[in-house]
């Protein structure tokens, strides 16, 4: 599998794009965490309500226990305290439910904030990288020797802009039919460059590559 181009300039661009994508992921992960933490702070009133309800319940329960064994009164004095302690439990439950709801909201908002931009940009990045990998891998399997350049020269005449073909030859089709090795190689270079590959054998340096 061909992951990166052979051509240095394109390979550097691909590595830079991968690093930028990694930075994008880290950036939005931090933003998502910040949104999560900020939303969690909205649960502070619920935590206070839960704490107040727990304290109210405990105090009334303790008071009921203290008067429970008074002579002659049995539990007639303790019962109102214990009944009132139930209200404290309801307050505590309400606070706990509020905290739980805020926790759930914070988790959802954090993930949505982080994943939405990551998935949108990541989809374009992944599609572009996958297209290159497929094309470069297939092309690499077909360019094992100089003899294989005919195929890429033919593809260049079908795919490349006419102005690029004109720079190489006034009659690229005729040169290809005559088997002109220079023209065939330069045509193949155009197509191979689009695939991010080097040609087999000695490389041609100079204006042909610089003009791609």
DRENNU-68089 format. One record per residue (C-alpha): residue number from 1; residue in three letters; z, y, x. Coordinates in Angstrom, 2 decimals, padded with zeros to 5 digits, m for minus. Each point is the difference from the previous one (the first is absolute). Last residue first. Example, Ala and Ser with C-alpha at 12.3 -4.5 7.8 and 13.67 -1.06 7.14 Angstrom:
2, Ser, 007.14, m001.06, 013.67;
1, Ala, 000.66, m003.44, m001.37;
This chain:
212, Unk, m013.29, 020.30, 004.08;
211, Unk, m001.51, 002.58, 002.40;
210, Unk, 002.34, m000.84, 002.84;
209, Unk, m000.99, m003.63, m000.20;
208, Unk, m003.75, 000.61, 000.38;
207, Unk, 000.59, 003.00, 002.26;
206, Unk, 001.53, m001.95, 002.88;
205, Unk, 001.23, m003.45, 000.67;
204, Unk, m001.85, m003.17, m000.82;
203, Unk, 002.23, m003.01, 000.43;
202, Unk, m000.99, m003.00, 002.09;
201, Unk, 000.23, m003.30, m001.94;
200, Unk, 001.13, m000.35, m003.60;
199, Unk, 000.22, 003.17, m002.07;
198, Unk, 003.41, 001.57, m000.62;
197, Unk, 001.37, m000.13, m003.51;
196, Unk, 001.47, 002.54, m002.43;
195, Unk, m002.18, m001.22, m002.89;
194, Unk, m001.66, 003.42, m000.28;
193, Unk, m000.45, m000.12, 003.79;
192, Unk, m001.67, m003.39, m000.36;
191, Unk, m002.57, 001.47, m002.39;
190, Unk, m000.93, 002.87, 002.29;
189, Unk, 000.12, m002.19, 003.10;
188, Unk, m002.48, m002.40, m001.61;
187, Unk, m002.52, 002.82, m000.22;
186, Unk, 000.58, 000.80, 003.67;
185, Unk, m000.39, m003.64, 000.97;
184, Unk, m003.18, m000.46, m002.04;
183, Unk, m001.45, 003.21, 001.42;
182, Unk, 000.65, m001.11, 003.58;
181, Unk, m001.12, m003.60, m000.61;
180, Unk, m003.37, 000.97, m001.51;
179, Unk, m000.76, m003.22, m001.90;
178, Unk, m003.36, 001.20, m001.31;
177, Unk, 001.32, m000.34, m003.57;
176, Unk, 003.10, 002.03, 000.87;
175, Unk, m002.14, 002.68, 001.63;
174, Unk, m002.19, 000.14, m003.10;
173, Unk, 003.05, 000.38, m002.23;
172, Unk, 001.52, 002.66, 002.27;
171, Unk, m003.14, 002.14, m000.02;
170, Unk, 000.87, 003.48, 001.22;
169, Unk, 002.83, m001.60, 001.95;
168, Unk, 003.73, 000.40, 000.71;
167, Unk, 000.62, 003.49, m001.34;
166, Unk, m002.12, m000.83, m003.05;
165, Unk, 002.34, m002.85, m000.94;
164, Unk, 002.94, 002.40, m000.10;
163, Unk, m001.95, 002.45, m002.12;
162, Unk, m000.96, m002.79, m002.40;
161, Unk, 003.59, m000.79, m000.87;
160, Unk, 001.08, m003.58, 000.85;
159, Unk, m000.01, m002.88, m002.48;
158, Unk, m003.38, m001.75, m000.04;
157, Unk, m001.15, 000.87, 003.51;
156, Unk, 003.52, m000.72, 001.26;
155, Unk, m000.02, m003.41, m001.72;
154, Unk, m003.15, m000.92, 001.94;
153, Unk, 001.58, 001.13, 003.27;
152, Unk, 003.10, m002.02, m000.89;
151, Unk, m002.06, m003.16, m000.51;
150, Unk, m002.04, 000.55, 003.16;
149, Unk, 003.22, 000.45, 001.99;
148, Unk, 000.79, m003.71, m000.27;
147, Unk, m002.15, m000.80, 003.02;
146, Unk, 002.32, 002.10, 002.16;
145, Unk, 002.75, m002.55, m000.60;
144, Unk, 003.02, m000.76, m002.18;
143, Unk, m000.63, 002.55, m002.70;
142, Unk, 000.22, m001.94, m003.27;
141, Unk, 003.71, m000.91, m000.06;
140, Unk, 000.89, 003.55, 000.97;
139, Unk, m001.97, 001.32, m002.98;
138, Unk, 002.03, m002.07, m002.46;
137, Unk, 003.28, 001.06, 001.59;
136, Unk, m001.08, 003.64, 000.15;
135, Unk, m001.04, 000.06, m003.65;
134, Unk, 003.08, m001.77, m001.34;
133, Unk, 002.42, 001.93, 002.21;
132, Unk, m001.68, 003.32, m000.77;
131, Unk, 000.08, m000.54, m003.75;
130, Unk, 003.65, m001.10, 000.24;
129, Unk, 000.95, 003.13, 001.92;
128, Unk, m001.70, 002.29, m002.53;
127, Unk, 001.52, m001.83, m002.98;
126, Unk, 003.44, 000.00, 001.63;
125, Unk, m000.10, 003.73, 000.67;
124, Unk, m001.24, 000.83, m003.50;
123, Unk, 002.67, m002.21, m001.62;
122, Unk, 002.66, 001.29, 002.38;
121, Unk, m000.60, 003.58, m001.11;
120, Unk, 000.70, m000.86, m003.65;
119, Unk, 002.61, m002.67, 000.76;
118, Unk, 002.05, 002.21, 002.32;
117, Unk, m000.28, 003.02, m002.32;
116, Unk, 001.39, m002.00, m002.98;
115, Unk, 002.39, m002.24, 001.96;
114, Unk, 002.52, 002.55, 001.22;
113, Unk, 000.53, 002.08, m003.14;
112, Unk, m000.18, m003.07, m002.23;
111, Unk, 002.52, m001.89, 002.14;
110, Unk, 002.50, 002.87, 000.09;
109, Unk, m000.44, 000.84, m003.68;
108, Unk, 000.63, m003.60, m001.05;
107, Unk, 003.06, m000.42, 002.24;
106, Unk, 001.50, 003.33, m001.05;
105, Unk, m000.55, m000.81, m003.69;
104, Unk, 001.77, m003.35, 000.39;
103, Unk, 002.93, 001.61, 001.83;
102, Unk, 000.17, 002.77, m002.64;
101, Unk, 000.17, m002.59, m002.78;
100, Unk, 002.74, m001.93, 001.82;
99, Unk, 002.03, 003.16, 000.55;
98, Unk, m000.29, 000.89, m003.69;
97, Unk, 001.01, m003.51, m001.05;
96, Unk, 003.05, 000.17, 002.30;
95, Unk, 001.04, 003.35, m001.46;
94, Unk, m000.31, m001.34, m003.55;
93, Unk, 001.99, m003.10, 000.95;
92, Unk, 002.79, 002.13, 001.49;
91, Unk, 000.13, 002.17, m003.12;
90, Unk, 000.20, m003.11, m002.18;
89, Unk, 002.77, m001.41, 002.21;
88, Unk, 001.93, 003.27, m000.33;
87, Unk, m000.32, m000.26, m003.78;
86, Unk, 001.50, m003.49, 000.25;
85, Unk, 003.02, 001.56, 001.75;
84, Unk, 000.71, 001.79, m003.28;
83, Unk, 000.62, m003.35, m001.65;
82, Unk, 002.32, m000.99, 002.83;
81, Unk, 002.00, 003.18, m000.34;
80, Unk, 000.16, m000.38, m003.78;
79, Unk, 001.24, m003.61, 000.43;
78, Unk, 002.81, 000.76, 002.48;
77, Unk, 002.17, 001.90, m002.50;
76, Unk, m000.04, m002.73, m002.66;
75, Unk, 000.21, m002.73, 002.66;
74, Unk, 003.62, m001.03, m000.69;
73, Unk, 001.78, 003.16, m001.09;
72, Unk, 003.55, m001.45, m000.19;
71, Unk, 000.52, 000.07, 003.76;
70, Unk, m002.80, 001.43, 002.19;
69, Unk, m002.06, m002.81, 001.55;
68, Unk, m003.47, 001.43, m000.55;
67, Unk, 000.87, 003.51, 001.10;
66, Unk, m001.10, m000.47, 003.60;
65, Unk, m002.95, m002.21, m000.87;
64, Unk, m001.37, 002.65, m002.36;
63, Unk, 000.29, 002.65, 002.71;
62, Unk, m001.81, m002.25, 002.48;
61, Unk, m002.81, m000.57, m002.50;
60, Unk, m000.17, 003.73, m000.67;
59, Unk, m000.26, 000.75, 003.71;
58, Unk, m002.54, m002.73, 000.70;
57, Unk, m002.27, 001.03, m002.87;
56, Unk, 000.01, 003.69, 000.96;
55, Unk, m000.69, m000.87, 003.65;
54, Unk, m002.90, m002.28, m000.91;
53, Unk, m001.45, 002.59, m002.37;
52, Unk, 000.27, 002.71, 002.64;
51, Unk, m001.67, m002.20, 002.62;
50, Unk, m002.87, m000.90, m002.33;
49, Unk, m000.45, 003.64, m000.98;
48, Unk, 000.01, 001.02, 003.64;
47, Unk, m002.58, m002.67, 000.81;
46, Unk, m002.13, 001.14, m002.94;
45, Unk, 000.20, 003.62, 001.14;
44, Unk, m001.13, m001.15, 003.50;
43, Unk, m003.06, m001.85, m001.34;
42, Unk, m002.27, 002.96, 000.63;
41, Unk, 000.61, m000.55, 003.73;
40, Unk, m002.02, m003.20, m000.31;
39, Unk, m003.06, 002.08, m000.80;
38, Unk, 000.26, 001.77, 003.35;
37, Unk, 000.40, m003.31, 001.85;
36, Unk, m003.05, m001.54, m001.68;
35, Unk, m002.12, 003.13, 000.50;
34, Unk, 000.98, 000.04, 003.69;
33, Unk, m000.81, m003.71, 000.27;
32, Unk, m003.44, 000.58, m001.53;
31, Unk, m000.62, 002.88, 002.43;
30, Unk, 001.02, m002.24, 002.91;
29, Unk, m002.34, m002.76, m001.16;
28, Unk, m002.63, 002.66, m000.54;
27, Unk, 000.12, 001.04, 003.65;
26, Unk, 000.23, m003.56, 001.34;
25, Unk, m003.09, m001.06, m001.95;
24, Unk, m001.96, 003.08, 001.06;
23, Unk, 001.03, m000.60, 003.65;
22, Unk, m001.32, m003.56, m000.24;
21, Unk, m003.23, 001.31, m001.52;
20, Unk, m000.27, 002.57, 002.79;
19, Unk, 000.50, m002.77, 002.54;
18, Unk, m002.76, m002.07, m001.60;
17, Unk, m002.32, 003.02, m000.08;
16, Unk, 000.72, 000.72, 003.69;
15, Unk, m000.73, m003.64, 000.86;
14, Unk, m003.28, 000.22, m001.90;
13, Unk, m000.97, 003.27, 001.67;
12, Unk, 000.84, m001.42, 003.43;
11, Unk, m002.18, m003.03, m000.78;
10, Unk, m002.84, 002.29, m001.06;
9, Unk, 000.11, 001.98, 003.23;
8, Unk, 000.43, m003.11, 002.16;
7, Unk, m002.91, m002.02, m001.47;
6, Unk, 001.12, m003.61, m000.35;
5, Unk, 001.26, 000.60, m003.53;
4, Unk, 003.32, m001.35, m001.22;
3, Unk, 000.94, m002.90, m002.27;
2, Unk, m002.77, m002.50, 000.76;
1, Unk, 001.03, m003.39, m001.35;
